[in-house]
Amino acid sequence: MKAVVDLEKCIGCGLCAQVAPEVYEMQEDKAVAKIDEIAEDKIEDAKNGADQCPVIAITIS
């Protein structure tokens, strides 16, 4: 699975990186996925980080 952050939608609040720092990080004023493939044991964290996004800028697929 992959996490993709839509940089056009991202407002840089940082909640995803706070909830799942192994998956997301802040670069300048936007969030990005740190890893290409989410490890099985991090999928739930990735989904929780995406769920925290107030503008729904993160998709997990």
C-alpha positions as a Markdown table, in Angstrom:
| # | Residue | x | y | z |
|---|---|---|---|---|
| 1 | Met | 0.0 | 0.0 | 0.0 |
| 2 | Lys | 1.0 | 3.6 | -0.6 |
| 3 | Ala | 0.1 | 6.9 | 1.0 |
| 4 | Val | -0.2 | 9.9 | -1.4 |
| 5 | Val | -0.5 | 13.5 | -0.2 |
| 6 | Asp | -2.2 | 15.9 | -2.6 |
| 7 | Leu | 0.0 | 18.9 | -2.2 |
| 8 | Glu | -2.6 | 21.2 | -3.7 |
| 9 | Lys | -5.0 | 20.3 | -0.9 |
| 10 | Cys | -2.5 | 20.0 | 1.9 |
| 11 | Ile | -2.6 | 23.0 | 4.3 |
| 12 | Gly | 0.4 | 21.9 | 6.3 |
| 13 | Cys | -1.3 | 21.4 | 9.6 |
| 14 | Gly | 1.1 | 18.5 | 10.5 |
| 15 | Leu | -1.4 | 16.2 | 12.2 |
| 16 | Cys | -0.6 | 13.3 | 9.9 |
| 17 | Ala | 3.1 | 13.6 | 10.8 |
| 18 | Gln | 2.3 | 13.8 | 14.5 |
| 19 | Val | 0.0 | 10.7 | 14.4 |
| 20 | Ala | 2.2 | 8.6 | 12.1 |
| 21 | Pro | 5.8 | 10.0 | 12.0 |
| 22 | Glu | 7.1 | 6.7 | 10.5 |
| 23 | Val | 4.9 | 7.3 | 7.5 |
| 24 | Tyr | 4.6 | 11.1 | 7.1 |
| 25 | Glu | 6.9 | 14.1 | 7.5 |
| 26 | Met | 6.7 | 17.8 | 7.0 |
| 27 | Gln | 8.8 | 19.3 | 4.2 |
| 28 | Glu | 8.7 | 23.1 | 4.3 |
| 29 | Asp | 5.0 | 23.8 | 4.7 |
| 30 | Lys | 3.5 | 20.5 | 3.3 |
| 31 | Ala | 3.2 | 16.9 | 4.4 |
| 32 | Val | 4.8 | 14.1 | 2.3 |
| 33 | Ala | 4.9 | 10.4 | 2.6 |
| 34 | Lys | 8.3 | 9.3 | 3.8 |
| 35 | Ile | 8.1 | 5.8 | 2.3 |
| 36 | Asp | 7.0 | 4.4 | -1.0 |
| 37 | Glu | 5.5 | 1.1 | 0.3 |
| 38 | Ile | 3.8 | 1.1 | 3.7 |
| 39 | Ala | 4.9 | -1.9 | 5.8 |
| 40 | Glu | 2.1 | -4.2 | 7.0 |
| 41 | Asp | 2.7 | -3.1 | 10.6 |
| 42 | Lys | 2.4 | 0.6 | 9.7 |
| 43 | Ile | -0.8 | 0.5 | 7.6 |
| 44 | Glu | -3.0 | 1.3 | 10.5 |
| 45 | Asp | -0.8 | 4.2 | 11.5 |
| 46 | Ala | -0.9 | 5.5 | 7.9 |
| 47 | Lys | -4.7 | 5.3 | 7.8 |
| 48 | Asn | -4.9 | 7.1 | 11.2 |
| 49 | Gly | -2.7 | 9.9 | 9.9 |
| 50 | Ala | -4.8 | 10.2 | 6.8 |
| 51 | Asp | -8.0 | 10.3 | 8.9 |
| 52 | Gln | -6.6 | 13.2 | 10.9 |
| 53 | Cys | -6.2 | 15.4 | 7.8 |
| 54 | Pro | -8.8 | 18.2 | 8.0 |
| 55 | Val | -8.8 | 18.7 | 4.2 |
| 56 | Ile | -8.8 | 15.0 | 3.2 |
| 57 | Ala | -5.5 | 15.5 | 1.3 |
| 58 | Ile | -4.2 | 11.9 | 1.9 |
| 59 | Thr | -5.2 | 8.8 | 0.1 |
| 60 | Ile | -4.1 | 5.3 | 1.0 |
| 61 | Ser | -4.2 | 2.7 | -1.8 |
